[in-house]
Structures are given as C-alpha cells and as structure tokens.
Amino acid sequence: MYDWWTVLWQNLTQPQLWPELLRKIRNRVDARRSHPDDLVELRALARPWQEILVELFGEDAVARAQADTTEFEALVRELQEKERACPVRLGGGAHTRLLYLLTRLGRPQVVVETGVAYGWSSASVLLGLAQNGCGRLYSSDLPYPKIPRAADYAGWVVPERLRRYWTLRLGPDRQNLPEMLRGLDRINLVHYDSDKSWHGRLWAARLLWPKLDAGGLFVADDIQDNRAFLEFCALQGVTALVTEYQGKYIGICRKPGAGSA
C-alpha cells in the first residue's frame, strides 16, 4: 500500500509540479472526450499493423525486418523478468514490436518519446537504434505522483547496455519538451504516450510537428480517448493510419516530404 502522507508531502513540496496537477484536474472535467461514433470511425479506419508497415516501407523491407527478430524476442523475455522484479506497479506497455520495427525500418537519427513508466517502449526503440548502429532516444516522463520515490522506477526494465543511446528527462512534458527541442534540429520519429487529454495531445503535437523531419513518423497511443489525433491529422492534411492493439487504438501519421509514399 502507498504511504499517502509521503505522497501528499511529495506533491506539496514540489511547486514545479503544481501547474501539471491543475491541468490534470481541468482535463478530468473536460467535455471533449470520445463519443461512440468516434469508435465506429476508428474501427472503420483500423488495419493490421503489418499492412501499415508495408504501406510505409514496402513489402520487401518489412519482410526482411520481420525475418530475424531473435534479439527482440530475447529482449522481451528479459524485460518480463525485470518487470516482475520491480517493487511497484506501473502502467502497461505500448505496442513494442511495432515500435521496434518502425525504428529498424525507418532508421531514425532522433526519436522523441513521451511517457516511459517501466520502459518497455523505450527499450524496444533503443534496441532498434543499437542494431541500426546510430540514433538517440530522448524521453520525457512524469513519475507517478501516487508512488513514493517514483523517479527511482522510471525506465526500470531498460537494460544498462542500451542506455548509452538514451537521454531521459523526468518531469512534466510542458517543461521537458521545450527544453529538449531547443537542443534538437530535427526529429525523425515521435512516440506520444503521456497526457491523453484533448488539450495535452494537441499541445504536444503542435509543438513537435514543426521539428519532425519530412517523411518522419508521429505515433500516438490510445487515440480512442478523444478526437485529438484525428483532428490534428485533418488539420495537417495527412492520412491517419490506425491499428488496434489489445482493445485500444494506435495512430500513425507521416509528415509529407522526403521518404513519403
């Protein structure tokens, strides 16, 4: 069980987190949530993730990437063991195989991720970068406020051998992302898995999109929560690629330009 007095004290003594807590309160009463018709639309748009990879990278490239995932399978088993050893319970993992293959196939030099928790998505991208022999992952994570010393567990499962490709910033996205972007000329791949509110999604997408390189990919988890991802794709005039994963929906869009289909 949590030591609630410790949790309360941690939040009260970190004024830099107060704006984030107020935003979360506002988002909980935000009326812009999903509507049953939105799920009907997502079901109609959803396609197998393998089909989306073929559209993005071509059948031959995808077949080669999927032919040898031995190291990825070994990583999954390693992460499972590490997660079982973690003394606290964090959120679930993302579509790690998809993220791994997007990294292998796209060969990004710069990847930006929001939301880390155990570090499943981080480790999957990092393995892809390591196998590519290039690239760096920049992650932003706000440790769980209900867990004492939560910062100690961010990225718990990420193997030490992969961390040399990783820069992890702890704190709210509103602080971390602008600081990250000041040091980055461009981004090739974004994985968004943090603030799922309509406001949070659109704020981050509008901030990250100008830095996304032509042909770069923007991946967003849990897009069934509201229409923010679909609205953003329509605003940018890009196709929303949608796949279903464990009862939820993942959205992918590609910035027009070099490398686009």
C-alpha positions in Angstrom: 0.0 0.0 0.0 1.0 3.6 -0.6 2.2 5.8 2.2 -0.3 8.5 1.4 1.2 11.1 3.7 4.5 10.7 1.9 2.7 11.1 -1.5 0.9 14.2 -0.3 4.1 15.7 1.1 6.0 14.9 -2.2 3.4 16.8 -4.2 3.1 19.7 -1.8 6.9 20.2 -1.7 7.4 20.2 -5.5 5.8 23.5 -6.7 7.2 22.9 -10.2 4.5 20.2 -10.5 1.6 22.3 -9.3 0.7 23.6 -12.8 0.7 20.0 -14.1 -1.6 18.9 -11.3 -4.0 21.8 -12.1 -4.0 20.7 -15.8 -4.9 17.2 -14.8 -7.8 18.4 -12.7 -9.0 20.5 -15.6 -8.7 17.6 -18.0 -10.8 15.4 -15.8 -13.8 17.7 -16.2 -13.1 18.4 -19.9 -16.1 17.5 -22.0 -14.1 16.7 -25.1 -13.9 13.0 -24.6 -14.6 10.2 -27.1 -18.1 9.6 -28.5 -19.4 6.2 -29.5 -19.4 7.4 -33.1 -15.6 8.0 -32.8 -15.1 4.3 -32.0 -17.1 3.4 -35.1 -14.8 5.6 -37.2 -11.7 4.1 -35.7 -12.9 0.6 -36.3 -13.5 1.5 -39.9 -10.0 3.0 -40.2 -8.2 0.3 -38.4 -5.9 -2.1 -40.3 -3.4 -4.7 -39.3 -0.1 -3.1 -38.2 1.8 -5.3 -40.7 -0.2 -3.8 -43.5 0.6 -0.3 -42.3 4.3 -1.1 -42.2 4.2 -2.4 -45.8 2.5 0.9 -46.9 5.2 2.9 -45.1 8.3 1.0 -46.1 7.5 -1.5 -48.8 6.9 -5.3 -48.7 10.5 -6.4 -49.2 11.9 -4.2 -46.4 9.2 -5.3 -44.0 9.8 -9.0 -44.8 13.5 -8.7 -44.2 13.0 -6.9 -40.9 10.5 -9.5 -39.7 12.6 -12.4 -40.8 15.0 -12.0 -37.9 13.6 -10.7 -34.6 15.6 -13.1 -32.4 17.2 -10.4 -30.4 13.9 -8.6 -30.0 12.3 -11.8 -28.6 15.1 -12.2 -26.2 14.7 -8.6 -25.1 11.0 -9.2 -24.4 11.8 -12.1 -22.1 14.4 -10.1 -20.3 12.0 -7.2 -19.8 9.4 -9.5 -18.4 11.8 -10.8 -15.8 12.8 -7.2 -14.9 9.2 -6.1 -14.6 8.4 -8.9 -12.2 11.3 -7.8 -10.0 10.1 -4.2 -9.8 8.7 -3.5 -6.3 5.9 -1.2 -7.6 3.3 -1.5 -10.3 3.3 1.0 -13.1 1.3 1.3 -16.4 1.1 -1.1 -19.2 3.5 -1.3 -22.1 3.0 0.0 -25.6 3.0 -1.9 -28.9 6.7 -2.8 -28.5 7.0 -4.9 -31.7 5.6 -2.1 -33.8 7.9 0.5 -32.2 10.9 -1.8 -32.7 10.2 -2.4 -36.4 9.4 1.3 -37.0 12.9 2.0 -35.6 14.6 -0.7 -37.6 12.9 0.2 -40.8 12.9 4.0 -40.5 16.5 4.2 -39.2 15.8 7.4 -37.3 18.6 9.5 -36.0 16.5 11.3 -33.4 13.5 9.8 -31.6 11.4 11.7 -29.1 9.2 9.8 -26.7 6.7 10.9 -24.0 5.7 8.5 -21.3 8.2 5.9 -20.0 6.8 4.1 -17.0 8.6 0.7 -16.8 10.4 1.5 -20.1 9.0 -1.2 -22.4 8.6 1.2 -25.3 12.0 2.9 -24.5 13.8 -0.4 -24.5 12.2 -1.5 -27.8 13.3 1.7 -29.6 16.7 1.6 -28.0 17.3 -2.0 -29.3 16.4 -0.9 -32.8 18.8 2.1 -32.6 21.5 -0.2 -31.3 21.0 -2.7 -34.1 21.0 0.2 -36.6 24.2 1.4 -35.2 23.0 5.0 -35.0 20.4 7.3 -33.4 19.4 8.6 -30.0 16.2 8.4 -28.0 15.0 11.4 -25.9 12.3 10.5 -23.4 10.1 12.7 -21.2 8.5 11.1 -18.2 6.5 12.4 -15.3 6.9 9.8 -12.5 3.7 8.5 -11.0 2.7 11.0 -8.3 1.0 8.3 -6.2 4.2 6.3 -5.8 6.8 7.4 -3.2 10.2 7.9 -4.8 8.6 7.1 -8.2 11.5 8.6 -10.1 13.6 5.6 -9.0 11.5 3.3 -11.1 11.2 5.3 -14.4 12.6 3.1 -17.1 13.2 0.2 -14.6 13.3 -2.5 -17.2 15.7 -0.8 -19.7 18.9 -2.8 -19.8 22.1 -1.0 -18.9 23.7 -1.9 -22.3 21.1 0.1 -24.2 21.2 3.2 -22.0 24.1 4.8 -23.9 21.6 5.7 -26.7 19.2 7.3 -24.2 18.6 10.7 -22.7 15.8 10.6 -20.1 14.3 13.8 -18.6 12.0 13.4 -15.5 9.2 16.0 -15.0 6.1 17.3 -16.9 6.1 17.4 -20.7 5.4 21.1 -20.5 8.9 21.6 -19.0 10.8 18.8 -20.7 9.7 19.0 -24.3 10.6 22.7 -24.9 14.0 22.1 -23.2 14.6 19.0 -25.4 13.6 20.8 -28.6 15.9 23.7 -28.0 18.8 21.3 -28.5 17.4 19.4 -31.5 17.5 20.5 -35.1 15.1 17.8 -36.3 13.2 14.7 -35.2 12.6 11.5 -37.3 10.2 9.6 -35.0 7.8 10.6 -32.2 6.1 8.2 -29.8 3.4 10.0 -27.8 2.2 8.1 -24.7 1.8 10.7 -21.9 -1.0 13.2 -21.3 -4.0 11.6 -23.1 -6.3 14.6 -22.7 -7.5 16.5 -25.8 -5.6 19.6 -24.6 -2.4 17.6 -23.8 -2.3 15.7 -27.1 -2.8 18.8 -29.3 -0.4 20.9 -27.3 2.4 18.3 -27.8 1.6 17.6 -31.4 1.7 21.3 -32.3 5.0 21.6 -30.5 6.7 18.6 -32.0 5.3 18.6 -35.6 7.5 21.6 -36.8 10.6 19.7 -35.7 9.5 16.5 -37.3 11.6 15.9 -40.5 10.0 15.4 -43.9 9.0 11.8 -44.0 9.1 11.5 -40.2 6.5 9.5 -38.3 4.3 10.5 -35.4 2.9 7.6 -33.4 0.2 8.2 -30.7 -1.2 5.6 -28.3 -4.8 5.3 -27.0 -6.3 7.6 -29.6 -9.7 6.3 -28.8 -9.8 8.6 -25.7 -10.8 11.7 -27.8 -10.6 13.1 -31.3 -7.4 15.0 -30.9 -5.2 12.8 -33.1 -7.8 12.6 -35.9 -8.4 16.4 -35.7 -4.6 17.0 -35.9 -4.2 14.8 -38.9 -7.1 16.6 -40.7 -5.6 20.0 -39.8 -2.2 19.0 -41.3 -3.8 17.3 -44.3 -2.2 13.9 -43.6 -3.6 10.4 -43.6 -4.4 8.9 -40.2 -3.1 5.3 -40.2 -4.9 3.4 -37.4 -4.3 -0.1 -35.9 -6.0 -1.8 -33.0 -3.9 -3.3 -30.2 -5.2 -5.0 -27.1 -8.6 -3.4 -27.4 -7.2 0.1 -27.9 -6.1 2.1 -30.9 -2.8 3.5 -32.1 -2.5 6.3 -34.6 0.4 6.9 -37.0 0.9 9.7 -39.4 3.8 10.7 -41.7 4.9 14.2 -42.4 4.8 14.9 -46.1 8.1 15.2 -47.9 11.2 13.1 -48.5 10.6 9.4 -47.7 6.8 9.7 -48.0 4.9 7.4 -50.2 
